[in-house]
Amino acid sequence: MKVHIHISLKNGVLDPQGKAIEDALTNLGFDKVENVRQGKFIEFDIDESDPAEARKQATEMCERLLANTVVENYRVDLE
Amino acid sequence: MKVHIHISLKNGVLDPQGKAIEDALTNLGFDKVENVRQGKFIEFDIDESDPAEARKQATEMCERLLANTVVENYRVDLE
């Protein structure tokens, strides 16, 4: 089973990388772009056939290692 | 219109970050996980009502700035 995890900064947390990308895009002439936010995503295979169990494990991975839940949100998708 | 861009390393390109995450997860006891890959995603608003034009611009952004097309793939989604 394939797991996709999206990790993004919470609303209200400054995102300097996003701001840098927005400035660079504007300088290149893409001036219709705003509210750029950058996050990361992680995908992996998990040897688990029960979707509920796979989701539970992925959520625990986020809480314990992958996301900094003070400033980041995460989303788990299964495929 | 909201644009989501996923950028990931091409197959065959070494992903040391993904490997580090996999090792860390294994050390934490998540031993059913394999083939961990890490990528980034970028989301932004674009002041453009035509989906085809928005996609064209987002693709151009990827080619010119956001993705290193030598080693990275990108995917554009509109919402």
Backbone of each chain as nested JSON, in Angstrom:
{
  "chains": [
    {"id": "A", "residues": [
      {"number": 1, "name": "MET", "atoms": {"N": [0.836, -1.198, 0.0], "CA": [0.0, 0.0, 0.0], "C": [0.877, 1.256, 0.0]}},
      {"number": 2, "name": "LYS", "atoms": {"N": [0.506, 2.216, -0.83], "CA": [1.321, 3.423, -0.964], "C": [0.754, 4.529, -0.064]}},
      {"number": 3, "name": "VAL", "atoms": {"N": [1.641, 5.194, 0.639], "CA": [1.228, 6.271, 1.544], "C": [1.85, 7.585, 1.072]}},
      {"number": 4, "name": "HIS", "atoms": {"N": [1.029, 8.611, 0.995], "CA": [1.511, 9.956, 0.659], "C": [1.258, 10.865, 1.852]}},
      {"number": 5, "name": "ILE", "atoms": {"N": [2.279, 11.564, 2.263], "CA": [2.13, 12.488, 3.389], "C": [2.523, 13.891, 2.936]}},
      {"number": 6, "name": "HIS", "atoms": {"N": [1.647, 14.836, 3.195], "CA": [1.944, 16.242, 2.909], "C": [2.171, 16.97, 4.222]}},
      {"number": 7, "name": "ILE", "atoms": {"N": [3.258, 17.695, 4.298], "CA": [3.555, 18.467, 5.499], "C": [3.696, 19.93, 5.104]}},
      {"number": 8, "name": "SER", "atoms": {"N": [2.909, 20.781, 5.745], "CA": [2.96, 22.196, 5.377], "C": [2.953, 23.047, 6.641]}},
      {"number": 9, "name": "LEU", "atoms": {"N": [3.474, 24.236, 6.518], "CA": [3.472, 25.157, 7.653], "C": [2.047, 25.577, 7.971]}},
      {"number": 10, "name": "LYS", "atoms": {"N": [1.755, 25.716, 9.251], "CA": [0.426, 26.169, 9.641], "C": [0.198, 27.597, 9.174]}},
      {"number": 11, "name": "ASN", "atoms": {"N": [-1.059, 27.924, 8.981], "CA": [-1.395, 29.303, 8.647], "C": [-0.887, 30.232, 9.755]}},
      {"number": 12, "name": "GLY", "atoms": {"N": [-0.325, 31.347, 9.348], "CA": [0.164, 32.305, 10.323], "C": [1.636, 32.122, 10.632]}},
      {"number": 13, "name": "VAL", "atoms": {"N": [2.208, 30.968, 10.271], "CA": [3.642, 30.76, 10.451], "C": [4.354, 31.313, 9.217]}},
      {"number": 14, "name": "LEU", "atoms": {"N": [5.348, 32.156, 9.456], "CA": [6.073, 32.753, 8.337], "C": [6.734, 31.677, 7.487]}},
      {"number": 15, "name": "ASP", "atoms": {"N": [6.693, 31.875, 6.173], "CA": [7.259, 30.899, 5.245], "C": [8.268, 31.613, 4.341]}},
      {"number": 16, "name": "PRO", "atoms": {"N": [9.517, 31.774, 4.841], "CA": [10.507, 32.535, 4.064], "C": [10.82, 31.903, 2.712]}},
      {"number": 17, "name": "GLN", "atoms": {"N": [10.79, 30.569, 2.648], "CA": [11.05, 29.914, 1.356], "C": [9.961, 30.279, 0.349]}},
      {"number": 18, "name": "GLY", "atoms": {"N": [8.709, 30.225, 0.823], "CA": [7.596, 30.597, -0.051], "C": [7.726, 32.036, -0.531]}},
      {"number": 19, "name": "LYS", "atoms": {"N": [8.13, 32.909, 0.408], "CA": [8.293, 34.33, 0.067], "C": [9.402, 34.505, -0.966]}},
      {"number": 20, "name": "ALA", "atoms": {"N": [10.488, 33.77, -0.808], "CA": [11.602, 33.868, -1.758], "C": [11.166, 33.405, -3.145]}},
      {"number": 21, "name": "ILE", "atoms": {"N": [10.38, 32.317, -3.18], "CA": [9.881, 31.818, -4.463], "C": [8.959, 32.854, -5.103]}},
      {"number": 22, "name": "GLU", "atoms": {"N": [8.104, 33.445, -4.278], "CA": [7.172, 34.443, -4.812], "C": [7.933, 35.631, -5.402]}},
      {"number": 23, "name": "ASP", "atoms": {"N": [8.959, 36.105, -4.689], "CA": [9.75, 37.224, -5.202], "C": [10.444, 36.843, -6.508]}},
      {"number": 24, "name": "ALA", "atoms": {"N": [10.994, 35.618, -6.548], "CA": [11.706, 35.186, -7.749], "C": [10.751, 35.074, -8.934]}},
      {"number": 25, "name": "LEU", "atoms": {"N": [9.536, 34.543, -8.674], "CA": [8.556, 34.42, -9.763], "C": [8.146, 35.806, -10.263]}},
      {"number": 26, "name": "THR", "atoms": {"N": [7.957, 36.728, -9.331], "CA": [7.58, 38.088, -9.723], "C": [8.677, 38.71, -10.591]}},
      {"number": 27, "name": "ASN", "atoms": {"N": [9.928, 38.505, -10.171], "CA": [11.048, 39.043, -10.951], "C": [11.119, 38.44, -12.345]}},
      {"number": 28, "name": "LEU", "atoms": {"N": [10.65, 37.204, -12.488], "CA": [10.651, 36.565, -13.807], "C": [9.443, 36.989, -14.644]}},
      {"number": 29, "name": "GLY", "atoms": {"N": [8.569, 37.797, -14.064], "CA": [7.434, 38.287, -14.834], "C": [6.114, 37.598, -14.515]}},
      {"number": 30, "name": "PHE", "atoms": {"N": [6.147, 36.638, -13.606], "CA": [4.902, 35.956, -13.212], "C": [4.254, 36.776, -12.086]}},
      {"number": 31, "name": "ASP", "atoms": {"N": [3.639, 37.884, -12.468], "CA": [3.177, 38.817, -11.44], "C": [1.74, 38.554, -10.992]}},
      {"number": 32, "name": "LYS", "atoms": {"N": [1.116, 37.488, -11.485], "CA": [-0.242, 37.164, -11.038], "C": [-0.244, 36.165, -9.885]}},
      {"number": 33, "name": "VAL", "atoms": {"N": [0.95, 35.844, -9.394], "CA": [1.074, 34.817, -8.36], "C": [1.103, 35.452, -6.98]}},
      {"number": 34, "name": "GLU", "atoms": {"N": [0.355, 34.878, -6.042], "CA": [0.469, 35.333, -4.656], "C": [0.197, 34.195, -3.678]}},
      {"number": 35, "name": "ASN", "atoms": {"N": [0.501, 34.488, -2.416], "CA": [0.33, 33.506, -1.327], "C": [1.067, 32.194, -1.607]}},
      {"number": 36, "name": "VAL", "atoms": {"N": [2.319, 32.309, -2.003], "CA": [3.103, 31.104, -2.262], "C": [3.498, 30.467, -0.929]}},
      {"number": 37, "name": "ARG", "atoms": {"N": [3.261, 29.167, -0.805], "CA": [3.659, 28.414, 0.385], "C": [4.403, 27.167, -0.082]}},
      {"number": 38, "name": "GLN", "atoms": {"N": [5.492, 26.878, 0.586], "CA": [6.195, 25.651, 0.231], "C": [6.112, 24.647, 1.373]}},
      {"number": 39, "name": "GLY", "atoms": {"N": [5.877, 23.407, 1.02], "CA": [5.874, 22.333, 2.003], "C": [6.652, 21.163, 1.452]}},
      {"number": 40, "name": "LYS", "atoms": {"N": [6.583, 20.036, 2.15], "CA": [7.258, 18.859, 1.632], "C": [6.28, 17.703, 1.574]}},
      {"number": 41, "name": "PHE", "atoms": {"N": [6.592, 16.74, 0.752], "CA": [5.781, 15.534, 0.79], "C": [6.684, 14.32, 0.798]}},
      {"number": 42, "name": "ILE", "atoms": {"N": [6.176, 13.299, 1.434], "CA": [6.933, 12.075, 1.629], "C": [6.052, 10.938, 1.147]}},
      {"number": 43, "name": "GLU", "atoms": {"N": [6.603, 10.05, 0.33], "CA": [5.817, 8.895, -0.09], "C": [6.6, 7.633, 0.18]}},
      {"number": 44, "name": "PHE", "atoms": {"N": [5.896, 6.587, 0.538], "CA": [6.561, 5.309, 0.788], "C": [5.556, 4.172, 0.643]}},
      {"number": 45, "name": "ASP", "atoms": {"N": [6.104, 2.977, 0.534], "CA": [5.289, 1.762, 0.533], "C": [5.256, 1.223, 1.944]}},
      {"number": 46, "name": "ILE", "atoms": {"N": [4.098, 0.728, 2.339], "CA": [4.011, 0.091, 3.649], "C": [3.407, -1.292, 3.459]}},
      {"number": 47, "name": "ASP", "atoms": {"N": [4.047, -2.254, 4.096], "CA": [3.629, -3.658, 3.947], "C": [2.488, -3.928, 4.921]}},
      {"number": 48, "name": "GLU", "atoms": {"N": [1.314, -3.459, 4.554], "CA": [0.159, -3.494, 5.455], "C": [-1.082, -3.443, 4.573]}},
      {"number": 49, "name": "SER", "atoms": {"N": [-1.947, -4.452, 4.68], "CA": [-3.076, -4.498, 3.758], "C": [-4.318, -3.787, 4.302]}},
      {"number": 50, "name": "ASP", "atoms": {"N": [-4.356, -3.533, 5.604], "CA": [-5.514, -2.875, 6.2], "C": [-5.343, -1.351, 6.139]}},
      {"number": 51, "name": "PRO", "atoms": {"N": [-6.18, -0.649, 5.364], "CA": [-6.017, 0.793, 5.221], "C": [-6.085, 1.532, 6.557]}},
      {"number": 52, "name": "ALA", "atoms": {"N": [-6.968, 1.106, 7.45], "CA": [-7.101, 1.795, 8.736], "C": [-5.806, 1.686, 9.538]}},
      {"number": 53, "name": "GLU", "atoms": {"N": [-5.198, 0.491, 9.509], "CA": [-3.947, 0.291, 10.243], "C": [-2.808, 1.08, 9.59]}},
      {"number": 54, "name": "ALA", "atoms": {"N": [-2.786, 1.096, 8.244], "CA": [-1.746, 1.859, 7.541], "C": [-1.855, 3.337, 7.889]}},
      {"number": 55, "name": "ARG", "atoms": {"N": [-3.087, 3.844, 7.923], "CA": [-3.285, 5.266, 8.237], "C": [-2.866, 5.554, 9.674]}},
      {"number": 56, "name": "LYS", "atoms": {"N": [-3.2, 4.639, 10.56], "CA": [-2.839, 4.833, 11.968], "C": [-1.316, 4.897, 12.124]}},
      {"number": 57, "name": "GLN", "atoms": {"N": [-0.633, 3.974, 11.45], "CA": [0.827, 3.977, 11.555], "C": [1.426, 5.244, 10.945]}},
      {"number": 58, "name": "ALA", "atoms": {"N": [0.891, 5.655, 9.789], "CA": [1.429, 6.848, 9.126], "C": [1.214, 8.083, 10.004]}},
      {"number": 59, "name": "THR", "atoms": {"N": [0.055, 8.142, 10.653], "CA": [-0.225, 9.271, 11.539], "C": [0.765, 9.279, 12.703]}},
      {"number": 60, "name": "GLU", "atoms": {"N": [1.054, 8.1, 13.226], "CA": [2.003, 8.029, 14.33], "C": [3.409, 8.452, 13.876]}},
      {"number": 61, "name": "MET", "atoms": {"N": [3.777, 8.062, 12.63], "CA": [5.079, 8.492, 12.091], "C": [5.163, 10.015, 12.029]}},
      {"number": 62, "name": "CYS", "atoms": {"N": [4.059, 10.637, 11.584], "CA": [4.041, 12.104, 11.497], "C": [4.22, 12.716, 12.873]}},
      {"number": 63, "name": "GLU", "atoms": {"N": [3.475, 12.201, 13.839], "CA": [3.515, 12.771, 15.181], "C": [4.884, 12.614, 15.83]}},
      {"number": 64, "name": "ARG", "atoms": {"N": [5.508, 11.447, 15.574], "CA": [6.752, 11.151, 16.286], "C": [7.994, 11.631, 15.558]}},
      {"number": 65, "name": "LEU", "atoms": {"N": [7.934, 11.708, 14.23], "CA": [9.176, 12.019, 13.507], "C": [9.021, 13.036, 12.385]}},
      {"number": 66, "name": "LEU", "atoms": {"N": [8.01, 12.835, 11.547], "CA": [8.04, 13.541, 10.258], "C": [7.656, 15.01, 10.345]}},
      {"number": 67, "name": "ALA", "atoms": {"N": [6.667, 15.309, 11.161], "CA": [6.187, 16.693, 11.225], "C": [6.557, 17.325, 12.564]}},
      {"number": 68, "name": "ASN", "atoms": {"N": [6.815, 18.604, 12.532], "CA": [6.955, 19.376, 13.761], "C": [5.585, 19.986, 14.024]}},
      {"number": 69, "name": "THR", "atoms": {"N": [4.82, 19.331, 14.88], "CA": [3.406, 19.704, 15.008], "C": [3.201, 21.057, 15.697]}},
      {"number": 70, "name": "VAL", "atoms": {"N": [4.276, 21.642, 16.19], "CA": [4.142, 23.0, 16.742], "C": [3.843, 23.99, 15.611]}},
      {"number": 71, "name": "VAL", "atoms": {"N": [4.526, 23.817, 14.501], "CA": [4.376, 24.793, 13.414], "C": [3.881, 24.173, 12.108]}},
      {"number": 72, "name": "GLU", "atoms": {"N": [3.731, 22.851, 12.069], "CA": [3.366, 22.213, 10.802], "C": [2.083, 21.376, 10.905]}},
      {"number": 73, "name": "ASN", "atoms": {"N": [1.335, 21.375, 9.83], "CA": [0.211, 20.452, 9.668], "C": [0.644, 19.3, 8.781]}},
      {"number": 74, "name": "TYR", "atoms": {"N": [-0.031, 18.174, 8.916], "CA": [0.251, 17.074, 7.992], "C": [-1.063, 16.468, 7.508]}},
      {"number": 75, "name": "ARG", "atoms": {"N": [-0.974, 15.816, 6.363], "CA": [-2.135, 15.129, 5.802], "C": [-1.676, 13.779, 5.278]}},
      {"number": 76, "name": "VAL", "atoms": {"N": [-2.401, 12.735, 5.602], "CA": [-2.043, 11.38, 5.161], "C": [-3.038, 10.929, 4.09]}},
      {"number": 77, "name": "ASP", "atoms": {"N": [-2.542, 10.501, 2.945], "CA": [-3.391, 9.922, 1.89], "C": [-2.894, 8.525, 1.571]}},
      {"number": 78, "name": "LEU", "atoms": {"N": [-3.828, 7.615, 1.369], "CA": [-3.472, 6.241, 0.995], "C": [-3.851, 5.997, -0.453]}},
      {"number": 79, "name": "GLU", "atoms": {"N": [-3.155, 5.065, -1.066], "CA": [-3.435, 4.795, -2.49], "C": [-3.392, 3.303, -2.733]}}
    ]},
    {"id": "B", "residues": [
      {"number": 1, "name": "MET", "atoms": {"N": [-7.563, 31.225, -8.726], "CA": [-7.381, 29.791, -8.931], "C": [-6.168, 29.304, -8.147]}},
      {"number": 2, "name": "LYS", "atoms": {"N": [-6.321, 28.149, -7.516], "CA": [-5.236, 27.62, -6.686], "C": [-4.427, 26.602, -7.485]}},
      {"number": 3, "name": "VAL", "atoms": {"N": [-3.118, 26.729, -7.41], "CA": [-2.221, 25.822, -8.14], "C": [-1.394, 25.033, -7.131]}},
      {"number": 4, "name": "HIS", "atoms": {"N": [-1.335, 23.726, -7.336], "CA": [-0.482, 22.862, -6.511], "C": [0.576, 22.242, -7.409]}},
      {"number": 5, "name": "ILE", "atoms": {"N": [1.813, 22.34, -7.008], "CA": [2.899, 21.762, -7.794], "C": [3.669, 20.768, -6.913]}},
      {"number": 6, "name": "HIS", "atoms": {"N": [3.833, 19.576, -7.429], "CA": [4.638, 18.561, -6.743], "C": [5.94, 18.383, -7.501]}},
      {"number": 7, "name": "ILE", "atoms": {"N": [7.031, 18.422, -6.781], "CA": [8.339, 18.228, -7.4], "C": [9.022, 17.06, -6.708]}},
      {"number": 8, "name": "SER", "atoms": {"N": [9.401, 16.065, -7.492], "CA": [10.031, 14.889, -6.884], "C": [11.236, 14.479, -7.709]}},
      {"number": 9, "name": "LEU", "atoms": {"N": [12.15, 13.798, -7.07], "CA": [13.32, 13.297, -7.777], "C": [12.905, 12.22, -8.771]}},
      {"number": 10, "name": "LYS", "atoms": {"N": [13.549, 12.21, -9.921], "CA": [13.261, 11.172, -10.906], "C": [13.67, 9.811, -10.37]}},
      {"number": 11, "name": "ASN", "atoms": {"N": [13.003, 8.791, -10.879], "CA": [13.402, 7.431, -10.527], "C": [14.86, 7.207, -10.91]}},
      {"number": 12, "name": "GLY", "atoms": {"N": [15.583, 6.552, -10.03], "CA": [16.979, 6.287, -10.322], "C": [17.915, 7.323, -9.744]}},
      {"number": 13, "name": "VAL", "atoms": {"N": [17.382, 8.481, -9.38], "CA": [18.215, 9.499, -8.737], "C": [18.243, 9.206, -7.24]}},
      {"number": 14, "name": "LEU", "atoms": {"N": [19.427, 9.15, -6.684], "CA": [19.549, 8.86, -5.253], "C": [18.842, 9.919, -4.426]}},
      {"number": 15, "name": "ASP", "atoms": {"N": [18.172, 9.468, -3.36], "CA": [17.404, 10.381, -2.509], "C": [17.889, 10.202, -1.07]}},
      {"number": 16, "name": "PRO", "atoms": {"N": [18.999, 10.867, -0.706], "CA": [19.563, 10.663, 0.626], "C": [18.607, 11.065, 1.75]}},
      {"number": 17, "name": "GLN", "atoms": {"N": [17.796, 12.092, 1.496], "CA": [16.829, 12.502, 2.527], "C": [15.816, 11.389, 2.782]}},
      {"number": 18, "name": "GLY", "atoms": {"N": [15.323, 10.809, 1.683], "CA": [14.377, 9.711, 1.82], "C": [14.997, 8.531, 2.555]}},
      {"number": 19, "name": "LYS", "atoms": {"N": [16.256, 8.273, 2.236], "CA": [16.966, 7.164, 2.892], "C": [17.113, 7.443, 4.391]}},
      {"number": 20, "name": "ALA", "atoms": {"N": [17.429, 8.675, 4.729], "CA": [17.588, 9.028, 6.144], "C": [16.265, 8.861, 6.886]}},
      {"number": 21, "name": "ILE", "atoms": {"N": [15.178, 9.275, 6.237], "CA": [13.865, 9.128, 6.867], "C": [13.545, 7.646, 7.06]}},
      {"number": 22, "name": "GLU", "atoms": {"N": [13.849, 6.846, 6.034], "CA": [13.565, 5.414, 6.132], "C": [14.332, 4.778, 7.29]}},
      {"number": 23, "name": "ASP", "atoms": {"N": [15.617, 5.139, 7.415], "CA": [16.418, 4.595, 8.512], "C": [15.855, 5.027, 9.863]}},
      {"number": 24, "name": "ALA", "atoms": {"N": [15.466, 6.3, 9.948], "CA": [14.947, 6.8, 11.226], "C": [13.639, 6.103, 11.577]}},
      {"number": 25, "name": "LEU", "atoms": {"N": [12.778, 5.901, 10.579], "CA": [11.503, 5.213, 10.843], "C": [11.755, 3.769, 11.293]}},
      {"number": 26, "name": "THR", "atoms": {"N": [12.71, 3.115, 10.626], "CA": [13.034, 1.737, 11.014], "C": [13.533, 1.696, 12.458]}},
      {"number": 27, "name": "ASN", "atoms": {"N": [14.387, 2.662, 12.813], "CA": [14.904, 2.713, 14.181], "C": [13.796, 2.936, 15.2]}},
      {"number": 28, "name": "LEU", "atoms": {"N": [12.732, 3.617, 14.782], "CA": [11.61, 3.851, 15.691], "C": [10.659, 2.655, 15.746]}},
      {"number": 29, "name": "GLY", "atoms": {"N": [10.942, 1.643, 14.941], "CA": [10.119, 0.443, 14.994], "C": [9.131, 0.304, 13.837]}},
      {"number": 30, "name": "PHE", "atoms": {"N": [9.126, 1.287, 12.935], "CA": [8.238, 1.198, 11.771], "C": [8.965, 0.412, 10.679]}},
      {"number": 31, "name": "ASP", "atoms": {"N": [9.002, -0.895, 10.842], "CA": [9.862, -1.689, 9.958], "C": [9.133, -2.2, 8.715]}},
      {"number": 32, "name": "LYS", "atoms": {"N": [7.871, -1.81, 8.527], "CA": [7.148, -2.238, 7.324], "C": [7.25, -1.201, 6.207]}},
      {"number": 33, "name": "VAL", "atoms": {"N": [8.058, -0.191, 6.436], "CA": [8.137, 0.924, 5.486], "C": [9.31, 0.731, 4.545]}},
      {"number": 34, "name": "GLU", "atoms": {"N": [9.08, 0.962, 3.256], "CA": [10.213, 0.943, 2.332], "C": [9.973, 1.889, 1.161]}},
      {"number": 35, "name": "ASN", "atoms": {"N": [11.039, 2.09, 0.406], "CA": [11.007, 2.99, -0.757], "C": [10.545, 4.402, -0.381]}},
      {"number": 36, "name": "VAL", "atoms": {"N": [11.124, 4.947, 0.671], "CA": [10.752, 6.301, 1.082], "C": [11.386, 7.307, 0.129]}},
      {"number": 37, "name": "ARG", "atoms": {"N": [10.577, 8.217, -0.374], "CA": [11.075, 9.294, -1.237], "C": [10.534, 10.605, -0.7]}},
      {"number": 38, "name": "GLN", "atoms": {"N": [11.397, 11.597, -0.669], "CA": [10.915, 12.91, -0.245], "C": [10.951, 13.898, -1.393]}},
      {"number": 39, "name": "GLY", "atoms": {"N": [9.914, 14.676, -1.508], "CA": [9.867, 15.731, -2.509], "C": [9.347, 16.993, -1.863]}},
      {"number": 40, "name": "LYS", "atoms": {"N": [9.073, 18.0, -2.699], "CA": [8.502, 19.217, -2.127], "C": [7.243, 19.58, -2.883]}},
      {"number": 41, "name": "PHE", "atoms": {"N": [6.405, 20.345, -2.247], "CA": [5.268, 20.861, -2.991], "C": [5.115, 22.343, -2.725]}},
      {"number": 42, "name": "ILE", "atoms": {"N": [4.606, 23.0, -3.732], "CA": [4.467, 24.449, -3.701], "C": [3.028, 24.751, -4.066]}},
      {"number": 43, "name": "GLU", "atoms": {"N": [2.383, 25.596, -3.289], "CA": [1.023, 25.978, -3.655], "C": [0.922, 27.488, -3.675]}},
      {"number": 44, "name": "PHE", "atoms": {"N": [0.121, 27.998, -4.59], "CA": [-0.073, 29.445, -4.665], "C": [-1.381, 29.758, -5.367]}},
      {"number": 45, "name": "ASP", "atoms": {"N": [-1.808, 31.005, -5.202], "CA": [-2.973, 31.507, -5.926], "C": [-2.487, 32.221, -7.177]}},
      {"number": 46, "name": "ILE", "atoms": {"N": [-3.232, 32.028, -8.262], "CA": [-2.888, 32.76, -9.471], "C": [-4.132, 33.487, -9.955]}},
      {"number": 47, "name": "ASP", "atoms": {"N": [-3.932, 34.743, -10.28], "CA": [-5.053, 35.59, -10.695], "C": [-5.318, 35.362, -12.18]}},
      {"number": 48, "name": "GLU", "atoms": {"N": [-5.946, 34.241, -12.463], "CA": [-6.134, 33.801, -13.858], "C": [-7.357, 32.877, -13.855]}},
      {"number": 49, "name": "SER", "atoms": {"N": [-8.359, 33.21, -14.646], "CA": [-9.592, 32.421, -14.587], "C": [-9.604, 31.259, -15.59]}},
      {"number": 50, "name": "ASP", "atoms": {"N": [-8.723, 31.315, -16.587], "CA": [-8.687, 30.255, -17.599], "C": [-7.756, 29.122, -17.136]}},
      {"number": 51, "name": "PRO", "atoms": {"N": [-8.311, 27.922, -16.865], "CA": [-7.476, 26.826, -16.367], "C": [-6.32, 26.476, -17.304]}},
      {"number": 52, "name": "ALA", "atoms": {"N": [-6.571, 26.519, -18.603], "CA": [-5.517, 26.155, -19.555], "C": [-4.359, 27.14, -19.46]}},
      {"number": 53, "name": "GLU", "atoms": {"N": [-4.687, 28.42, -19.341], "CA": [-3.647, 29.44, -19.239], "C": [-2.907, 29.333, -17.906]}},
      {"number": 54, "name": "ALA", "atoms": {"N": [-3.651, 29.056, -16.826], "CA": [-3.02, 28.894, -15.51], "C": [-2.038, 27.73, -15.54]}},
      {"number": 55, "name": "ARG", "atoms": {"N": [-2.472, 26.615, -16.159], "CA": [-1.599, 25.445, -16.235], "C": [-0.352, 25.746, -17.058]}},
      {"number": 56, "name": "LYS", "atoms": {"N": [-0.554, 26.488, -18.166], "CA": [0.58, 26.833, -19.023], "C": [1.6, 27.667, -18.245]}},
      {"number": 57, "name": "GLN", "atoms": {"N": [1.091, 28.647, -17.505], "CA": [2.011, 29.497, -16.739], "C": [2.722, 28.701, -15.652]}},
      {"number": 58, "name": "ALA", "atoms": {"N": [1.974, 27.827, -14.965], "CA": [2.583, 27.041, -13.885], "C": [3.664, 26.119, -14.447]}},
      {"number": 59, "name": "THR", "atoms": {"N": [3.396, 25.547, -15.606], "CA": [4.39, 24.676, -16.247], "C": [5.649, 25.459, -16.59]}},
      {"number": 60, "name": "GLU", "atoms": {"N": [5.443, 26.68, -17.086], "CA": [6.601, 27.517, -17.423], "C": [7.4, 27.869, -16.158]}},
      {"number": 61, "name": "MET", "atoms": {"N": [6.682, 28.138, -15.058], "CA": [7.378, 28.414, -13.788], "C": [8.256, 27.243, -13.369]}},
      {"number": 62, "name": "CYS", "atoms": {"N": [7.698, 26.025, -13.536], "CA": [8.472, 24.834, -13.174], "C": [9.718, 24.716, -14.023]}},
      {"number": 63, "name": "GLU", "atoms": {"N": [9.55, 24.932, -15.327], "CA": [10.675, 24.767, -16.245], "C": [11.756, 25.808, -15.996]}},
      {"number": 64, "name": "ARG", "atoms": {"N": [11.317, 27.03, -15.679], "CA": [12.292, 28.123, -15.576], "C": [12.871, 28.296, -14.188]}},
      {"number": 65, "name": "LEU", "atoms": {"N": [12.11, 27.929, -13.157], "CA": [12.594, 28.241, -11.806], "C": [12.439, 27.109, -10.799]}},
      {"number": 66, "name": "LEU", "atoms": {"N": [11.252, 26.509, -10.761], "CA": [10.926, 25.701, -9.578], "C": [11.581, 24.33, -9.574]}},
      {"number": 67, "name": "ALA", "atoms": {"N": [11.654, 23.691, -10.738], "CA": [12.188, 22.327, -10.78], "C": [13.535, 22.303, -11.497]}},
      {"number": 68, "name": "ASN", "atoms": {"N": [14.395, 21.43, -11.051], "CA": [15.626, 21.141, -11.786], "C": [15.313, 19.94, -12.662]}},
      {"number": 69, "name": "THR", "atoms": {"N": [14.981, 20.202, -13.917], "CA": [14.439, 19.133, -14.762], "C": [15.483, 18.084, -15.15]}},
      {"number": 70, "name": "VAL", "atoms": {"N": [16.738, 18.313, -14.792], "CA": [17.746, 17.274, -15.024], "C": [17.481, 16.078, -14.105]}},
      {"number": 71, "name": "VAL", "atoms": {"N": [17.137, 16.369, -12.869], "CA": [16.972, 15.285, -11.895], "C": [15.575, 15.233, -11.275]}},
      {"number": 72, "name": "GLU", "atoms": {"N": [14.712, 16.2, -11.612], "CA": [13.408, 16.245, -10.945], "C": [12.248, 16.208, -11.941]}},
      {"number": 73, "name": "ASN", "atoms": {"N": [11.178, 15.561, -11.517], "CA": [9.909, 15.62, -12.225], "C": [9.0, 16.603, -11.512]}},
      {"number": 74, "name": "TYR", "atoms": {"N": [8.041, 17.152, -12.243], "CA": [7.05, 17.997, -11.569], "C": [5.661, 17.648, -12.077]}},
      {"number": 75, "name": "ARG", "atoms": {"N": [4.674, 17.976, -11.255], "CA": [3.283, 17.746, -11.625], "C": [2.483, 18.975, -11.21]}},
      {"number": 76, "name": "VAL", "atoms": {"N": [1.648, 19.442, -12.103], "CA": [0.834, 20.636, -11.828], "C": [-0.62, 20.214, -11.657]}},
      {"number": 77, "name": "ASP", "atoms": {"N": [-1.242, 20.605, -10.543], "CA": [-2.676, 20.369, -10.327], "C": [-3.362, 21.704, -10.077]}},
      {"number": 78, "name": "LEU", "atoms": {"N": [-4.543, 21.837, -10.651], "CA": [-5.325, 23.067, -10.429], "C": [-6.525, 22.742, -9.554]}},
      {"number": 79, "name": "GLU", "atoms": {"N": [-6.992, 23.765, -8.852], "CA": [-8.137, 23.527, -7.96], "C": [-9.075, 24.73, -8.034]}}
    ]}
  ]
}
